[in-house]
Amino acid sequence: MTRRLALVGLGPGDPELVTAQAARVLNEVDFFLVADKTEQHPGTADLIAMRETICDRHVTGEWRIVHVPDPERDRADPADYGAAVRDWHEARAVAFEEALLEHPGDAAILVWGDPALYDSAIRLADRIVERGNADVAVEVIPGLSSVQLLAARHGLVLNTIGGPITITTGRRLLDDAAEGDNLVVMLDGSLTCRSLPDPSAWRIWWGANLGSSDEQLVSGRLDEVADEIEARRAQARAARGWVMDTYLLRRRVSGAQEA
Ligand SMILES: C[S@@+](CC[C@H](N)C(=O)[O-])C[C@H]1O[C@@H](n2cnc3c(N)ncnc32)[C@H](O)[C@@H]1O
């Protein structure tokens, strides 16, 4: 019999930001699946604990999480980044498939933020379906993304009037900033914006550990606030053992408009 495999976006950490639909689906399935990276990155235990807090808050009755150990990603050859990620996705699909075959019933993968934004759950589920060993019907339940929470916390409209937004990663920022003037940056482990050629030409709205009790927010001209962001980033990491940050960079039009 075909089983449900729901990819449930839980939002960026705050239990109040879980949608009613996500809460309903969490109550309908038999168990939850999470990718467990604690062996490689012990600090991520906290991210699993935050998912557990969300389940406690929204699931009536007992619930069960099946931890799927995350395979190690080969980072030895950064030149072949795409191939390394593909191999890792395949190993993950096999690991999740094994968990599904071992545990009967309907399942939900607990996804951080929204499943459609820099998350591998949808590709993972597609691959599980393609492999054909686990008979599952996949459904995607959207969640609030960290980008939306960043915008809300700063009271910010992400786009300029009628203008485009580039959503990119720390790895691509220096190239993308040469082309665009309004960029959201995610997955940036080292505050790459500090390496932009002319920091005084940019304004930044930065947020770390959004939705948690030690959330950090800073905004201002990049050259003026970069040191403070660096310090707050270190503070957020010290508080929890991990830091996740997202920021919007917008090229300044003129000094007068920045006042
Ligand atoms: C693997 S991506 C997951 C994004 C997620 N699917 C979303 O919709 O927000 C992880 C990146 O999202 C951003 N992120 C996720 N949660 C965050 C949070 N609570 N505060 C700030 N940034 C966050 C960071 O840029 C982090 O490096």
The ligand as a Gaussian input file, in Angstrom:
#p B3LYP/6-31G(d) Opt

LIG

0 1
 C       20.343000      24.592000       4.471000
 S       19.762000      26.234000       4.440000
 C       18.102000      25.991000       4.893000
 C       17.217000      27.159000       4.559000
 C       15.776000      26.899000       4.960000
 N       15.173000      25.883000       4.106000
 C       14.913000      28.149000       4.936000
 O       13.848000      28.141000       4.291000
 O       15.258000      29.108000       5.615000
 C       20.497000      26.858000       5.902000
 C       20.727000      28.351000       5.809000
 O       19.488000      29.013000       6.013000
 C       19.682000      30.180000       6.781000
 N       18.942000      30.000000       8.045000
 C       18.179000      28.948000       8.379000
 N       17.611000      29.128000       9.571000
 C       18.018000      30.338000      10.013000
 C       17.762000      31.092000      11.188000
 N       16.973000      30.616000      12.147000
 N       18.341000      32.308000      11.295000
 C       19.125000      32.803000      10.316000
 N       19.408000      32.131000       9.187000
 C       18.862000      30.911000       9.035000
 C       21.186000      30.320000       6.992000
 O       21.701000      31.103000       5.930000
 C       21.647000      28.890000       6.882000
 O       23.004000      28.819000       6.492000

